[in-house]
Amino acid sequence: MPGLTRELVALRTARELPEGAVVNLGIGLPTEVAGFLPEGRLVLFQAENGILGYGGISDADYDPDRINAGGQPVDLLPGASFFDSASSFAMIRGGHVDVAVLGGLQVSERGDLANWFVPERGGGSVGGAMDLAVGARRLIVAMAHTTRDGAPRIVSECSYPLTAPRCVDLIVTDLAVIEVMPEGLLLRELAPGVSAEEVQAATEPRLALAGDLREMAL
């Protein structure tokens, strides 16, 4: 089945970030979102280790004083600030992060998120995901629609340990854009060359179709 590359998932996700928003990007695919902001749009990226106002991943030499939470070097915007991790998490827990973009292992039809522990691997890492999932005003999950074995990642009930319940607002995958609604999941956009029937076949819970269901504009 055709689908978006990681870069195109990041590009589509970047279009969800409004002008002037404070945004936290999770490790993995979400970090790539910083490189795909629409031209001229100002977004203040925040990192749990204590940065507000970085602009994206840097190509410069590695500087341990200018890294995001994933250890990647970042460019700084004019007026960027540094602070300790306690202040950073106070910002997150205080509701001052407008949008968080996290990866996902599973998302349920109610918007429950599991993204920190894989039972079959016997391990995982919490990081700041739990704080971000409940502290950010809006949570977007950017992930592959299925596992490498083809199993759905969007499920009726998460079988992996939860990061947080009922926290996800929007899911962007290589196949579709799906909004989490009080009554269930709403299929809003399709990746080019992908049908609604193919998305449903790769999704465990039943999807409602948006009245204006359309192909993603990339």
TALINDA-V292305 format. One line per field, one symbol per residue. ss: DSSP state (H for helix, E for strand, - for the rest). A space follows every 50 residues. Layout:
ss=???
This chain:
ss=-----HHHHHHHHH-------EEEE---HHHHHHHH-------EEEE--- EEEEEEE---------E-----EEEEEEEEEE--HHHHHHHHH-----EE EE---EEE----EE--EEHHH-EE----HHHHHHH--EEEEE---E---- -E-EE--------E-----EEE---EEEEEE--EEEEEEE-----HHHHH H-----EEEEEEEEE---
